[in-house]
Amino acid sequence: MEIMEQAHPVCRGAGAVLNLQPSSSISIAYHTHFGPHDDLILLEVDEKLLPDFFHQRVSLRGERSEDAVLCTQSKTYSIKFVGTSNSVFLIPPPDNSILCENSEDCNGKDNHKAIVSVIKVAPGNMELVEVAPRLDKLKLLLSEDPYSSREASEFEDLEEMDKSITKRMYSWDDLVDEVQASDNELRSGLQAISAVEIDGYWRIVDEKYMSTILIMLLHNSVLNDWSLDALNEDEVVSMLVSDGFPLKLSHHCLHVFGSKVEEGAGGSCLWRLDERRVCVHFAREILVEGKRKMDNFMEEWKQKVPKGMHPDFEMLEGEVLKEKFGVESWVHAFSVSSLPSTPAERFSILFRERPKWEQKDLLPYIRDLNVPGLSLEGLLLKYTRRTQPTLDAEPVFSAR
């Protein structure tokens, strides 16, 4: 291309370049407003994302202290600047009020001269890289003020709440502003930590309070001869409310510990308590005080779970670790839900817990890691060293 220094070039917009044929050329000139224009940044976008941009379904999220991410409705992307050694000219669209100092330059006799005005030379562009949602902050925020039995009994509505408590609660819009995740990913994150919306604020329910509601539900099932595989939602909720529990949390208990099995014609549903979720809950209660001998733990666990449920140690994958000291086996709580979601931090904590891991013990603690473009095998290659004394031996992983 030929750069022409002209005070008043004939104005042609970016369309003149878009229609440029191969092996042809066009003259360009510096625009009268040529400069750094730091507010103009090129963004390279995959074609499949263009509809989200055109229909304004994207947003930038993050606080001032964080690197911003771009979110669509379902995915999160980091934003990285990529420099280029080539000269990239930014040519604005034709606009007489900006590009032309003299209307005759655009409409006069010299329009046959194909000259375009360059308003900026871009040093590079921003590119989008899909990343996992940054949901660790979500649990941290909601853990500041769990919903407790005290709050349920003392506060009837938001107006009666102490201002200091209100400040520690988060609405959906607050979470969108605070957490770097797409709307769909944020909803999945809320579901994963069993959060519930109460009076417009998303809350985690205190574990002891949640346990009290579950125990009352199980007690009512015995008194009323309810089947734990076919719990009538209306009956269960009505009974819990009469026992003094909030309506919202009575429904929430079924969502946390059960699954819907049948939609009733009148709006009522049948629920089945999930055996694993209920058994894991009682195992956590037993181990909250620390390590237990395996035999003693299993005996107490079987006594705690509801009649008809059969606790199996395999249910506790990703929840409990077993260690051997001499001839005795001990167990202690070590939940995957308490671990960070970033791979480097996750593996660092895992290898502090154990310098060496057998594959069957390690996999439950890394299966949930979400790194776009990197498989589970790729994560192990990146963060661990694998040793295998013999071909038929269990692989052992240590820190890289």
C-alpha positions in Angstrom: 0.0 0.0 0.0 1.1 3.5 -0.6 0.9 6.0 2.2 0.1 9.5 1.0 0.5 12.6 3.2 -2.5 14.7 2.2 -4.1 17.4 4.2 -7.5 16.6 2.8 -7.7 13.1 1.3 -10.8 11.9 -0.5 -12.8 10.1 2.1 -13.4 6.4 1.6 -14.4 4.1 4.5 -13.4 0.6 5.5 -15.7 -0.8 2.9 -13.2 0.2 0.2 -10.6 -2.1 1.8 -13.1 -5.0 2.4 -13.9 -5.0 -1.3 -10.2 -4.9 -2.4 -9.4 -7.5 -4.9 -6.3 -9.7 -4.7 -3.1 -8.2 -6.2 -4.7 -4.8 -6.2 -3.6 -1.8 -4.1 -5.1 1.3 -2.5 -3.7 4.6 -1.3 -4.1 5.4 2.4 -3.6 8.7 4.3 -3.3 9.7 7.9 -6.7 10.8 9.2 -6.9 14.3 10.7 -7.7 12.6 14.0 -4.9 10.0 13.7 -3.4 9.1 17.1 -3.0 6.4 19.8 -6.8 6.2 20.6 -6.3 3.9 23.6 -10.0 3.5 23.8 -10.0 1.5 20.5 -8.9 -2.1 21.0 -9.1 -4.9 18.4 -10.7 -8.1 19.7 -10.4 -11.4 17.7 -13.6 -13.4 18.0 -14.4 -16.9 16.9 -17.2 -17.0 14.4 -19.4 -19.1 16.6 -19.3 -16.3 19.2 -20.4 -13.5 16.9 -24.2 -14.0 17.5 -23.6 -13.4 21.2 -21.8 -10.2 20.4 -24.3 -9.0 17.9 -27.2 -9.7 20.2 -25.4 -8.2 23.3 -25.3 -11.4 25.2 -21.7 -10.9 26.5 -20.4 -9.1 29.5 -17.1 -8.3 31.2 -16.8 -9.5 34.8 -14.4 -9.0 37.5 -13.3 -6.5 40.2 -10.6 -3.9 39.7 -8.1 -6.1 41.5 -8.9 -9.1 39.1 -8.0 -9.8 35.5 -11.3 -9.3 33.6 -13.0 -12.2 31.9 -15.6 -12.1 29.2 -18.7 -14.2 29.7 -21.4 -15.4 27.3 -24.5 -17.0 28.7 -22.8 -20.4 29.1 -19.0 -19.9 29.0 -16.2 -17.9 30.5 -13.2 -16.6 28.5 -9.9 -15.0 29.7 -8.8 -11.9 27.7 -5.2 -11.8 26.6 -3.3 -9.2 24.6 -1.3 -10.6 21.6 1.2 -8.2 20.0 2.0 -8.2 16.3 5.1 -7.1 14.4 3.0 -6.2 11.4 1.3 -2.8 11.0 -2.4 -3.1 11.5 -4.3 0.0 10.3 -7.6 0.9 11.7 -9.9 2.5 9.1 -13.1 3.9 10.4 -16.4 3.6 8.5 -17.4 6.6 6.3 -18.9 9.4 8.4 -18.9 12.9 7.0 -19.0 14.5 10.4 -15.8 12.9 11.4 -13.8 11.9 8.4 -14.2 14.8 6.1 -13.1 18.3 6.9 -14.6 19.4 3.6 -17.7 17.8 2.2 -16.5 18.4 -1.3 -13.7 16.0 -0.6 -16.2 13.2 -0.3 -18.7 14.3 -2.9 -16.6 16.1 -5.4 -15.1 15.2 -8.7 -12.1 13.4 -7.2 -14.1 10.4 -5.8 -12.4 8.1 -8.3 -9.2 8.3 -6.3 -9.4 5.3 -3.9 -7.9 6.8 -0.8 -8.8 5.6 2.8 -8.0 7.4 6.1 -6.1 5.6 8.8 -7.1 6.7 12.3 -4.8 4.4 14.3 -2.0 1.8 14.0 -2.9 -1.1 16.3 0.1 -2.8 18.1 -1.9 -6.1 18.4 -5.3 -7.4 19.5 -7.1 -9.1 22.3 -7.9 -12.7 22.0 -10.3 -14.9 24.0 -9.3 -18.2 25.6 -12.0 -20.4 27.2 -11.3 -21.0 30.9 -13.0 -22.7 33.8 -15.4 -20.5 35.8 -13.8 -19.0 38.9 -16.3 -20.4 41.4 -14.1 -20.6 44.5 -15.1 -17.1 45.3 -18.8 -18.1 45.2 -18.5 -20.5 48.2 -16.3 -18.1 50.0 -18.8 -15.3 49.7 -21.8 -17.4 50.7 -19.9 -19.0 53.6 -19.6 -15.6 55.3 -23.1 -15.8 56.7 -24.8 -19.3 56.5 -28.5 -19.4 57.2 -28.9 -20.8 60.7 -31.6 -21.9 63.0 -31.1 -18.7 65.0 -31.8 -16.6 62.0 -34.9 -18.6 61.1 -36.4 -18.1 64.6 -35.4 -14.5 65.1 -36.2 -12.8 61.8 -39.6 -12.8 60.1 -38.6 -10.5 57.3 -35.7 -8.6 55.9 -36.7 -5.3 57.5 -36.1 -6.8 60.9 -32.6 -8.0 60.1 -29.6 -6.3 61.5 -27.8 -4.2 58.8 -24.5 -5.8 59.5 -26.0 -9.2 58.5 -27.7 -7.7 55.4 -24.3 -6.5 54.2 -23.0 -10.0 54.1 -25.7 -11.4 51.9 -25.8 -11.5 48.1 -28.5 -11.2 45.6 -28.3 -12.8 42.1 -27.1 -9.4 40.7 -24.5 -9.1 43.4 -23.1 -12.5 42.6 -23.0 -11.7 38.8 -20.9 -8.6 39.7 -18.6 -10.5 42.1 -18.1 -13.9 40.6 -16.3 -14.5 37.3 -18.5 -17.0 35.7 -21.3 -17.1 33.0 -24.9 -17.1 34.2 -25.3 -20.9 33.4 -22.0 -21.7 35.2 -23.0 -19.6 38.2 -26.3 -21.4 38.4 -24.5 -24.8 38.3 -22.1 -23.5 41.0 -25.0 -22.5 43.3 -26.6 -25.9 42.8 -23.3 -27.7 43.5 -23.0 -26.0 46.9 -26.7 -26.5 47.7 -27.4 -22.8 47.9 -31.0 -21.6 48.2 -32.5 -18.2 47.4 -34.2 -16.8 50.5 -36.0 -13.4 50.4 -34.0 -12.5 47.3 -30.6 -13.5 48.7 -28.6 -16.6 47.9 -27.6 -18.5 51.0 -25.8 -21.6 52.1 -27.7 -23.3 55.0 -25.7 -24.1 58.1 -24.9 -27.9 58.1 -26.2 -28.4 61.6 -29.5 -26.8 60.8 -29.8 -28.8 57.6 -29.1 -31.9 59.6 -31.9 -31.0 62.1 -34.4 -30.7 59.2 -33.3 -34.0 57.7 -33.6 -35.8 61.0 -37.1 -34.4 61.6 -38.1 -35.5 58.1 -36.8 -39.0 58.8 -38.6 -39.0 62.2 -41.9 -38.0 60.5 -41.5 -40.7 57.9 -41.4 -43.3 60.7 -44.4 -41.8 62.6 -46.5 -41.6 59.4 -45.2 -44.8 57.8 -43.9 -42.9 54.7 -41.7 -44.8 52.2 -38.4 -43.0 51.7 -38.7 -44.0 48.0 -42.1 -42.2 47.5 -42.3 -39.1 49.7 -45.3 -36.9 49.0 -43.9 -33.4 48.7 -47.1 -31.7 50.1 -47.3 -34.0 53.1 -43.6 -33.8 53.9 -43.4 -30.0 53.6 -46.6 -29.4 55.5 -45.4 -31.6 58.4 -42.0 -29.8 58.5 -43.6 -26.4 58.5 -45.9 -27.5 61.4 -42.7 -28.6 63.2 -41.5 -25.0 63.0 -39.2 -25.0 59.9 -39.5 -22.4 57.2 -41.4 -23.3 54.1 -38.5 -22.5 51.8 -36.1 -24.8 53.7 -38.6 -27.6 54.0 -38.7 -27.7 50.1 -34.9 -27.3 50.1 -34.3 -30.3 52.2 -36.0 -32.5 49.6 -33.8 -30.9 46.9 -30.6 -31.5 48.9 -31.2 -35.0 50.0 -33.6 -36.4 47.4 -34.6 -36.5 43.8 -38.0 -36.1 42.1 -39.4 -39.3 40.8 -42.9 -38.4 39.8 -44.8 -35.2 38.9 -48.2 -35.2 40.4 -51.3 -34.0 38.4 -52.2 -31.5 41.1 -48.8 -30.0 41.3 -47.6 -32.2 44.1 -44.6 -34.4 43.5 -43.2 -37.7 44.8 -39.6 -37.7 46.0 -37.0 -40.4 46.7 -34.3 -39.8 49.3 -30.9 -40.4 47.7 -29.2 -43.2 49.6 -25.7 -42.0 48.9 -26.4 -38.4 49.8 -28.1 -39.3 53.1 -25.4 -41.8 54.0 -22.5 -39.3 53.2 -24.3 -36.7 55.3 -24.2 -39.0 58.4 -20.6 -40.1 57.7 -19.6 -36.4 57.8 -21.3 -35.9 61.1 -19.4 -38.8 62.7 -16.0 -37.6 61.4 -16.5 -33.9 62.1 -14.5 -34.4 65.4 -11.5 -36.1 63.7 -10.1 -39.5 62.9 -11.8 -42.7 63.8 -10.9 -46.3 63.7 -12.4 -47.9 60.7 -14.3 -50.6 62.5 -15.8 -48.2 65.0 -16.7 -45.7 62.3 -18.5 -48.3 60.2 -20.4 -49.6 63.2 -21.6 -46.1 64.2 -22.4 -45.2 60.6 -24.7 -48.2 60.1 -26.6 -47.2 63.3 -27.0 -43.6 62.2 -28.4 -44.1 58.7 -32.2 -44.6 58.2 -33.6 -48.1 58.3 -33.5 -49.6 54.8 -30.4 -47.7 53.7 -27.1 -49.7 53.3 -24.0 -47.6 53.9 -21.0 -48.8 51.8 -17.5 -47.3 52.1 -17.3 -46.9 48.4 -20.0 -44.2 48.8 -17.3 -42.0 50.5 -15.1 -41.6 47.4 -13.9 -38.0 47.5 -15.2 -37.6 51.0 -13.1 -39.7 53.3 -9.5 -41.0 53.3 -8.4 -44.3 54.8 -4.9 -44.8 56.3 -3.2 -47.8 57.8 -1.3 -47.5 61.1 0.2 -50.8 62.0 -2.5 -53.4 61.8 -5.4 -50.9 62.2 -7.1 -48.8 59.6 -8.2 -45.2 60.4 -10.4 -42.9 58.5 -10.8 -39.1 58.5 -12.8 -36.5 56.5 -11.2 -35.0 53.4 -13.9 -33.7 51.1 -13.3 -32.8 47.5 -15.9 -30.0 47.9 -13.5 -28.2 50.2 -10.6 -28.1 47.7 -9.9 -25.2 45.3 -10.9 -25.5 41.7 -7.7 -24.4 40.2 -5.5 -27.4 39.3 -2.2 -26.0 40.7 -3.7 -25.2 44.1 -5.7 -28.5 44.1 -2.6 -30.7 43.5 -0.5 -28.6 46.0 -3.0 -29.4 48.8 -3.4 -33.0 47.7 0.4 -33.6 47.9 0.6 -31.9 51.3 -2.1 -34.3 52.5 -0.2 -37.3 51.0 3.2 -37.2 49.3 2.2 -40.2 47.2 -1.2 -41.3 45.9 -2.4 -44.5 44.4 -4.5 -43.8 41.3 -7.8 -45.2 42.8 -7.5 -42.8 45.7 -6.4 -39.8 43.6 -9.0 -39.9 40.8 -12.0 -39.0 43.0 -10.2 -35.8 44.0 -9.5 -34.5 40.5 -12.4 -35.8 38.3 -14.3 -32.5 38.8 -11.4 -30.3 37.6 -12.5 -28.3 34.6 -9.7 -27.1 32.3 -11.0 -26.5 28.7 -8.7 -28.2 26.3 -6.9 -30.4 28.9 -8.0 -33.9 29.7 -7.7 -35.7 33.0 -4.6 -37.5 31.6 -3.2 -34.2 30.6 -3.6 -32.8 34.1 -1.8 -35.8 35.6 1.1 -35.4 33.1 1.4 -31.7 33.9 1.2 -31.8 37.7 2.4 -35.3 38.8 5.1 -37.8 38.4 3.9 -41.4 37.7 5.7 -44.4 38.9 4.8 -48.1 38.3 7.2 -50.7 39.6 5.6 -53.5 37.4 3.1 -53.5 34.6 0.4 -55.0 36.8 1.1 -52.8 39.8 -1.2 -49.8 40.7 0.3 -46.5 39.4 1.5 -44.2 42.1 1.6 -40.4 41.7 3.8 -37.8 43.4 4.4 -34.1 43.0 6.2 -33.0 39.8 
